Amino acid sequence: MDTIKRIIAVIDPTKDDQHGLARSIDLAKKSGASITAFMTVYDFSYEMTTMLSGDEREAMRDAVVKDRELWLSDLVSPYKDISIETQVVWHNRPYEAIIDAVIDEKYDLVIKGTHQHGALKSVIFTPTDWHLVRKCPAPVLFVKEMAWPANGNILAAVNAVSENEEHVALNKRVIKDAQFLCGLANATLNLVNAYPATPVNIAIEIPEFNPGLYNESVKKHHHESTNELAAEFNLSQEQCFIEEGLPEDVIPDVAKRLNSELVVIGTVGRTGLSAALVGNTAEHVIDSLDCDVLALKPDGYVSPLAKKLD
């Protein structure tokens, strides 16, 4: 992402404050992008009204959509200085409607507000959010209520030691996109890389195994690989945070210490049985973060929904 031309801002009609729309407007002003304020509506009772003909049900659906279109037009009307279109779609699966629109209209960025647990102030990701993380081909920015401060911090999460070609390319995409957003937000970029602790069972099963030596070797490998990756993008060693632990523990901890307003993370887009069996590290990390998150797919990623549309 070296430019943002078209943003789709997902509107939640159940919320008074549209943080996703607010962030979209902020980024559009800085990037010159146009915005589509996008909303899905659905009421199962309209499908179950058997006493009405198909045409009558269609007319009722159209009336609901038109009512929501008027509401949405009123919502965006105060923003005269920026190009905002509106779109309301009748669909029982919001994530499918969003991804269909992304594929059809080639949006560069999806922006969606997150739900917060009132008492804990923590972010709650909905099923729609997870479907977007797994299946949306465009980058998805999940937004909390706080504004991005000037001269803030953006954190790019990488796996610098991976030799998998897809992961290597994804690391570079994460850093490039994070640098682009740093330019827009006047923020400082930092990298974070987590590395695993010594497996306890190896030390028990192999008496001659030296856990201290092993740990130092792993640590050295991760430090060298992360610093080498950072150097490719003119980032200093001081901008690299390489720490022992699980990514879902290390990344949120570093983000909190740096008071980062945004974490950029790559996701491989696993779905179905492979996701259930293998698990998805990125999802565990996202679920543990308490700031804005930009989730990216590898270049060339094809959404499973794109295959259905074909």
Sine and cosine of phi, psi and omega as CSV:
sin_phi,cos_phi,sin_psi,cos_psi,sin_omega,cos_omega
0.00,0.00,0.99,-0.14,0.07,-1.00
-0.95,-0.32,0.07,1.00,0.08,-1.00
-0.37,-0.93,0.43,-0.90,0.12,-0.99
-0.81,-0.58,0.91,-0.40,0.00,-1.00
-0.96,-0.26,-0.57,0.82,-0.07,-1.00
-0.70,-0.71,0.83,-0.56,0.00,-1.00
-0.91,-0.42,0.70,-0.71,0.16,-0.99
-0.95,-0.31,0.89,-0.45,-0.02,-1.00
-0.98,-0.19,0.89,-0.45,-0.06,-1.00
-0.99,0.14,0.83,-0.55,-0.05,-1.00
-0.99,-0.14,0.71,-0.70,0.05,-1.00
-0.95,-0.30,0.96,-0.28,-0.08,-1.00
-0.92,0.39,-0.21,0.98,-0.01,-1.00
-1.00,0.07,-0.11,0.99,-0.06,-1.00
-0.95,-0.32,0.60,-0.80,0.08,-1.00
-0.97,0.24,-0.65,0.76,-0.02,-1.00
-0.98,-0.19,0.82,-0.57,-0.01,-1.00
-0.98,-0.19,0.99,0.11,-0.07,-1.00
-0.91,0.40,-0.55,0.84,0.03,-1.00
-0.90,0.44,-0.67,0.74,0.03,-1.00
-0.91,0.41,-0.66,0.75,0.01,-1.00
-0.87,0.49,-0.69,0.72,0.02,-1.00
-0.92,0.38,-0.60,0.80,0.04,-1.00
-0.87,0.49,-0.70,0.71,-0.02,-1.00
-0.90,0.43,-0.66,0.75,0.02,-1.00
-0.87,0.49,-0.73,0.68,-0.01,-1.00
-0.94,0.34,-0.58,0.81,0.01,-1.00
-0.90,0.43,-0.63,0.78,0.03,-1.00
-0.90,0.44,-0.56,0.83,-0.03,-1.00
-1.00,0.10,-0.43,0.90,-0.10,-0.99
-0.94,-0.33,-0.25,0.97,-0.06,-1.00
0.99,0.17,0.21,0.98,-0.03,-1.00
-0.96,0.29,0.40,-0.91,0.17,-0.98
-1.00,-0.08,0.38,-0.93,-0.06,-1.00
-0.83,-0.56,0.66,-0.75,0.25,-0.97
-0.92,-0.39,0.90,-0.44,0.10,-0.99
-0.99,0.14,0.90,-0.44,-0.22,-0.97
-0.88,-0.48,0.74,-0.68,-0.03,-1.00
-0.63,-0.77,0.63,-0.78,0.11,-0.99
-0.95,-0.31,0.58,-0.82,0.10,-0.99
-0.76,-0.65,0.51,-0.86,0.04,-1.00
-0.27,-0.96,0.66,-0.75,0.08,-1.00
-0.66,-0.75,0.93,-0.37,-0.08,-1.00
-0.87,0.50,-0.49,0.87,-0.04,-1.00
-0.88,0.47,-0.48,0.88,0.01,-1.00
-0.93,0.37,-0.49,0.87,0.01,-1.00
-0.98,0.20,-0.38,0.92,-0.11,-0.99
-0.99,-0.10,0.01,1.00,-0.04,-1.00
-0.98,0.19,1.00,0.07,-0.11,-0.99
-0.95,0.30,-0.31,0.95,-0.02,-1.00
-0.97,0.25,-0.21,0.98,0.01,-1.00
-0.98,-0.18,0.49,-0.87,0.06,-1.00
-0.96,0.27,0.20,-0.98,0.04,-1.00
-0.85,0.52,-0.66,0.75,0.00,-1.00
-0.90,0.44,-0.64,0.77,0.00,-1.00
-0.92,0.39,-0.65,0.76,0.06,-1.00
-0.89,0.46,-0.66,0.75,0.03,-1.00
-0.88,0.48,-0.67,0.74,0.01,-1.00
-0.90,0.44,-0.64,0.77,0.02,-1.00
-0.91,0.41,-0.67,0.75,0.04,-1.00
-0.88,0.48,-0.70,0.71,0.00,-1.00
-0.87,0.49,-0.61,0.79,0.00,-1.00
-0.91,0.42,-0.66,0.76,0.03,-1.00
-0.90,0.43,-0.71,0.71,-0.01,-1.00
-0.88,0.48,-0.69,0.72,0.00,-1.00
-0.89,0.45,-0.63,0.77,0.04,-1.00
-0.88,0.48,-0.68,0.73,0.02,-1.00
-0.94,0.35,-0.56,0.83,0.05,-1.00
-0.89,0.46,-0.66,0.76,0.04,-1.00
-0.90,0.44,-0.69,0.72,0.02,-1.00
-0.87,0.49,-0.68,0.73,-0.04,-1.00
-0.93,0.36,-0.63,0.78,0.04,-1.00
-0.88,0.48,-0.64,0.76,0.06,-1.00
-0.90,0.44,-0.62,0.79,-0.04,-1.00
-0.88,0.47,-0.66,0.75,-0.08,-1.00
-1.00,-0.04,-0.13,0.99,-0.10,-0.99
-0.86,0.51,-0.52,0.86,0.00,-1.00
-0.92,0.40,-0.30,0.95,-0.10,-0.99
-1.00,-0.07,0.99,0.17,-0.10,-1.00
-0.98,0.18,-0.40,0.91,-0.16,-0.99
-1.00,-0.01,0.23,0.97,-0.05,-1.00
-0.58,-0.82,0.51,-0.86,-0.05,-1.00
-0.99,0.14,0.95,-0.32,0.03,-1.00
-0.80,-0.60,0.88,-0.47,0.14,-0.99
-0.99,-0.11,0.29,-0.96,0.05,-1.00
-0.81,-0.58,0.51,-0.86,0.04,-1.00
-0.52,-0.85,0.78,-0.62,0.06,-1.00
-0.87,-0.50,0.77,-0.63,-0.06,-1.00
-0.82,-0.57,0.71,-0.70,0.11,-0.99
-0.99,0.12,0.92,-0.39,-0.05,-1.00
-0.36,-0.93,0.68,-0.73,-0.03,-1.00
-1.00,0.09,-0.13,0.99,0.08,-1.00
-0.81,-0.59,0.99,-0.13,-0.06,-1.00
-0.81,0.59,-0.65,0.76,-0.06,-1.00
-0.89,0.45,-0.59,0.80,0.02,-1.00
-0.92,0.40,-0.66,0.75,0.02,-1.00
-0.89,0.46,-0.66,0.75,0.00,-1.00
-0.90,0.43,-0.75,0.66,-0.05,-1.00
-0.92,0.39,-0.63,0.78,0.08,-1.00
-0.84,0.54,-0.69,0.72,0.00,-1.00
-0.91,0.42,-0.65,0.76,0.02,-1.00
-0.87,0.49,-0.71,0.71,-0.02,-1.00
-0.93,0.37,-0.70,0.71,-0.06,-1.00
-0.93,0.37,-0.68,0.73,-0.14,-0.99
-0.98,-0.20,-0.04,1.00,0.06,-1.00
0.83,0.56,0.79,0.61,0.08,-1.00
-0.94,0.34,0.54,-0.84,-0.01,-1.00
-1.00,0.07,-0.44,0.90,-0.13,-0.99
-0.45,-0.90,0.72,-0.69,0.13,-0.99
-0.98,-0.22,0.75,-0.66,0.06,-1.00
-0.84,-0.55,0.79,-0.61,-0.08,-1.00
-0.65,-0.76,0.73,-0.68,0.08,-1.00
-0.94,0.33,0.49,-0.87,0.06,-1.00
-0.97,-0.23,0.34,-0.94,0.08,-1.00
-1.00,-0.02,0.59,-0.81,0.04,-1.00
-0.90,-0.45,0.63,-0.78,0.11,-0.99
-0.97,0.25,0.90,-0.44,-0.15,-0.99
-0.80,0.60,-0.74,0.67,-0.10,-1.00
-0.96,0.28,-0.66,0.75,-0.11,-0.99
-1.00,0.00,-0.28,0.96,-0.06,-1.00
0.88,0.47,0.30,0.95,0.02,-1.00
-1.00,-0.06,0.38,-0.93,-0.03,-1.00
-0.99,0.13,0.70,-0.72,0.06,-1.00
-0.92,-0.38,0.85,-0.53,0.03,-1.00
-1.00,-0.02,0.76,-0.65,-0.06,-1.00
-1.00,0.02,0.23,-0.97,0.09,-1.00
-0.82,0.57,-0.61,0.79,0.05,-1.00
-0.87,0.50,-0.68,0.73,0.02,-1.00
-0.85,0.53,-0.73,0.68,-0.05,-1.00
-0.91,0.41,-0.61,0.79,0.07,-1.00
-0.88,0.47,-0.63,0.78,0.02,-1.00
-0.92,0.39,-0.66,0.75,0.04,-1.00
-0.85,0.52,-0.66,0.75,-0.10,-0.99
-0.99,0.12,-0.52,0.85,-0.25,-0.97
-0.83,-0.55,-0.17,0.99,-0.06,-1.00
-0.99,0.14,0.81,-0.59,-0.04,-1.00
-0.96,0.28,-0.41,0.91,0.01,-1.00
-1.00,0.02,0.40,-0.91,0.10,-0.99
-0.85,0.53,0.62,-0.78,0.01,-1.00
-0.88,-0.48,0.84,-0.55,0.04,-1.00
-0.97,-0.23,0.91,-0.42,0.05,-1.00
-1.00,-0.09,0.81,-0.59,-0.22,-0.98
-0.92,-0.40,0.74,-0.67,0.18,-0.98
-1.00,-0.02,-0.01,-1.00,-0.11,-0.99
-0.98,0.21,-0.39,0.92,-0.09,-1.00
-0.96,0.27,0.57,-0.82,0.05,-1.00
-0.98,0.21,0.42,-0.91,0.08,-1.00
-0.97,0.23,0.81,-0.59,0.01,-1.00
-0.97,0.22,0.40,-0.92,0.15,-0.99
-0.93,0.36,0.55,-0.84,0.02,-1.00
0.84,0.54,0.62,0.78,0.00,-1.00
-1.00,0.03,-0.33,-0.95,-0.03,-1.00
-0.79,-0.61,0.70,-0.72,0.12,-0.99
-0.88,-0.47,0.71,-0.70,-0.08,-1.00
-0.92,-0.40,0.81,-0.58,0.05,-1.00
-0.97,-0.24,0.85,-0.52,-0.01,-1.00
-1.00,-0.03,0.83,-0.56,-0.04,-1.00
-0.78,-0.63,0.32,-0.95,0.16,-0.99
-0.86,-0.51,1.00,0.08,-0.24,-0.97
-0.94,0.34,-0.34,0.94,-0.08,-1.00
-1.00,-0.06,-0.09,1.00,-0.05,-1.00
-0.91,0.42,0.68,-0.73,0.06,-1.00
-0.98,-0.22,-0.03,1.00,0.05,-1.00
-0.92,0.39,0.79,-0.61,-0.09,-1.00
-0.85,0.53,-0.65,0.76,-0.01,-1.00
-0.90,0.44,-0.65,0.76,0.00,-1.00
-0.94,0.34,-0.62,0.78,0.04,-1.00
-0.87,0.49,-0.72,0.69,0.01,-1.00
-0.91,0.42,-0.61,0.79,-0.01,-1.00
-0.92,0.39,-0.63,0.78,0.09,-1.00
-0.81,0.59,-0.73,0.68,-0.05,-1.00
-0.93,0.36,-0.61,0.79,0.04,-1.00
-0.90,0.43,-0.68,0.73,0.00,-1.00
-0.86,0.50,-0.72,0.69,-0.04,-1.00
-0.93,0.37,-0.68,0.73,-0.01,-1.00
-0.88,0.48,-0.72,0.69,0.00,-1.00
-0.92,0.40,-0.61,0.79,0.04,-1.00
-0.91,0.42,-0.65,0.76,0.04,-1.00
-0.89,0.45,-0.64,0.77,0.03,-1.00
-0.87,0.49,-0.71,0.71,0.00,-1.00
-0.93,0.36,-0.55,0.84,0.09,-1.00
-0.87,0.49,-0.62,0.78,0.04,-1.00
-0.90,0.44,-0.66,0.75,0.01,-1.00
-0.93,0.36,-0.64,0.77,-0.13,-0.99
-1.00,-0.10,0.00,1.00,-0.06,-1.00
0.82,0.57,0.75,0.66,-0.07,-1.00
-0.91,-0.41,0.24,-0.97,0.06,-1.00
-0.99,-0.15,0.68,-0.73,0.00,-1.00
-0.99,-0.10,0.70,-0.71,0.15,-0.99
-0.79,-0.61,0.47,-0.88,0.07,-1.00
-0.95,-0.30,0.55,-0.84,0.12,-0.99
-0.77,-0.63,0.69,-0.72,0.03,-1.00
-0.67,-0.74,0.85,-0.53,0.02,-1.00
-0.99,-0.12,0.59,-0.81,0.08,-1.00
-0.77,-0.64,0.48,-0.87,-0.14,-0.99
-0.97,0.23,0.50,-0.86,0.12,-0.99
-0.97,0.25,0.27,-0.96,0.02,-1.00
-0.89,0.45,0.79,-0.61,0.03,-1.00
-0.89,0.45,0.83,-0.56,-0.06,-1.00
-0.89,0.45,-0.61,0.79,-0.08,-1.00
-0.90,0.43,-0.48,0.88,0.03,-1.00
-0.92,0.39,-0.70,0.72,-0.01,-1.00
-0.88,0.48,-0.54,0.84,-0.01,-1.00
-0.98,0.20,-0.68,0.74,-0.11,-0.99
-0.98,0.20,-0.47,0.88,-0.03,-1.00
-0.89,-0.46,0.99,-0.15,-0.10,-1.00
-0.84,0.55,-0.61,0.79,-0.07,-1.00
-0.99,0.17,-0.04,1.00,-0.01,-1.00
-0.93,0.36,0.74,-0.67,-0.01,-1.00
-0.97,-0.25,0.99,-0.15,-0.07,-1.00
-0.89,0.45,-0.57,0.82,0.00,-1.00
-0.89,0.45,-0.71,0.70,0.00,-1.00
-0.91,0.42,-0.70,0.72,0.02,-1.00
-0.86,0.51,-0.72,0.70,-0.05,-1.00
-0.89,0.45,-0.67,0.74,0.02,-1.00
-0.90,0.43,-0.61,0.80,0.01,-1.00
-0.91,0.41,-0.70,0.71,0.02,-1.00
-0.90,0.44,-0.71,0.71,-0.01,-1.00
-0.86,0.51,-0.72,0.69,-0.01,-1.00
-0.88,0.48,-0.69,0.73,-0.02,-1.00
-0.88,0.48,-0.70,0.72,-0.02,-1.00
-0.93,0.36,-0.64,0.77,0.03,-1.00
-0.89,0.46,-0.74,0.67,-0.03,-1.00
-0.89,0.45,-0.69,0.72,-0.04,-1.00
-0.92,0.40,-0.66,0.75,-0.01,-1.00
-0.93,0.37,-0.69,0.72,0.01,-1.00
-0.90,0.43,-0.59,0.81,0.05,-1.00
-0.91,0.42,-0.69,0.73,0.03,-1.00
-0.89,0.45,-0.68,0.73,0.00,-1.00
-0.88,0.48,-0.65,0.76,-0.04,-1.00
-0.89,0.47,-0.53,0.85,0.05,-1.00
-0.86,0.52,-0.44,0.90,-0.07,-1.00
-0.92,-0.40,0.38,0.92,0.04,-1.00
0.84,0.54,0.61,0.79,0.06,-1.00
-0.97,-0.25,0.61,-0.79,-0.05,-1.00
-1.00,0.10,0.25,-0.97,0.05,-1.00
-0.90,0.44,-0.48,0.88,0.03,-1.00
-0.92,0.40,-0.32,0.95,0.01,-1.00
-1.00,-0.03,0.10,1.00,-0.02,-1.00
-0.94,-0.34,0.78,-0.63,0.04,-1.00
-0.89,-0.46,0.96,-0.29,-0.09,-1.00
-0.90,-0.44,0.94,-0.34,-0.16,-0.99
-0.70,-0.72,0.50,-0.86,-0.02,-1.00
-0.98,0.21,0.67,-0.74,0.06,-1.00
0.65,-0.76,0.04,-1.00,0.04,-1.00
-0.96,0.28,0.60,-0.80,0.01,-1.00
-0.81,0.58,-0.62,0.79,-0.03,-1.00
-0.94,0.34,-0.22,0.98,0.11,-0.99
-0.99,-0.14,-0.72,0.70,-0.11,-0.99
-0.93,0.37,-0.75,0.66,-0.13,-0.99
-0.90,0.44,-0.75,0.66,0.06,-1.00
-0.88,0.48,-0.56,0.83,-0.01,-1.00
-0.91,0.41,-0.72,0.70,0.02,-1.00
-0.91,0.41,-0.66,0.75,0.02,-1.00
-0.85,0.52,-0.66,0.75,-0.01,-1.00
-0.93,0.36,-0.68,0.73,-0.01,-1.00
-0.89,0.46,-0.60,0.80,-0.01,-1.00
-1.00,0.06,-0.09,1.00,-0.08,-1.00
0.82,0.57,0.70,0.71,-0.04,-1.00
-0.94,0.34,0.69,-0.73,0.06,-1.00
-1.00,0.08,-0.27,0.96,-0.06,-1.00
-0.50,-0.87,0.68,-0.73,0.18,-0.98
-0.90,-0.43,0.78,-0.63,0.04,-1.00
-0.97,-0.23,0.80,-0.60,-0.09,-1.00
-0.65,-0.76,0.59,-0.81,0.04,-1.00
-1.00,-0.04,0.62,-0.79,0.07,-1.00
-0.81,-0.59,0.63,-0.78,-0.06,-1.00
-1.00,0.06,-0.10,0.99,0.11,-0.99
0.94,0.34,0.60,0.80,0.07,-1.00
-0.94,0.34,0.62,-0.78,0.09,-1.00
-0.70,-0.71,0.21,-0.98,0.10,-0.99
0.94,0.35,-0.56,-0.83,-0.13,-0.99
-0.91,0.42,-0.60,0.80,-0.03,-1.00
-0.89,0.46,-0.60,0.80,0.03,-1.00
-0.92,0.39,-0.64,0.77,-0.03,-1.00
-0.92,0.38,-0.63,0.77,-0.06,-1.00
-0.99,0.13,-0.71,0.71,-0.08,-1.00
-0.99,0.13,-0.54,0.84,-0.11,-0.99
0.98,0.19,0.25,-0.97,-0.04,-1.00
-0.75,-0.67,0.95,-0.30,-0.05,-1.00
-0.81,0.58,-0.67,0.74,-0.04,-1.00
-0.84,0.54,-0.64,0.76,-0.03,-1.00
-0.92,0.40,-0.62,0.78,0.05,-1.00
-0.90,0.44,-0.63,0.78,0.02,-1.00
-0.92,0.40,-0.76,0.65,-0.03,-1.00
-0.83,0.56,-0.66,0.75,-0.04,-1.00
-0.92,0.39,-0.34,0.94,-0.05,-1.00
-0.99,-0.14,-0.11,0.99,-0.08,-1.00
-1.00,0.06,0.48,-0.88,-0.01,-1.00
-0.82,-0.58,0.59,0.81,0.03,-1.00
-0.58,-0.82,-0.04,-1.00,0.06,-1.00
-0.90,0.44,0.52,-0.85,-0.02,-1.00
-0.74,-0.68,0.75,-0.66,0.15,-0.99
-0.95,-0.32,0.90,-0.43,-0.02,-1.00
-0.98,-0.21,0.83,-0.56,-0.06,-1.00
-0.90,-0.43,0.53,-0.85,0.14,-0.99
-0.98,-0.19,0.30,-0.95,0.08,-1.00
-0.90,0.43,0.45,-0.89,0.10,-0.99
-0.86,0.51,0.65,-0.76,0.01,-1.00
1.00,0.09,0.02,1.00,0.01,-1.00
-0.89,0.46,0.72,-0.70,0.05,-1.00
-0.91,-0.41,0.85,-0.53,0.00,-1.00
-0.92,0.40,0.62,-0.79,0.10,-1.00
-0.87,0.50,-0.42,0.91,0.03,-1.00
-0.96,0.28,-0.46,0.89,0.03,-1.00
-0.91,0.42,-0.59,0.81,0.02,-1.00
-0.91,0.42,-0.60,0.80,0.02,-1.00
-0.92,0.39,-0.60,0.80,-0.03,-1.00
-0.93,0.38,-0.54,0.84,0.05,-1.00
-0.92,0.39,0.00,0.00,0.00,0.00
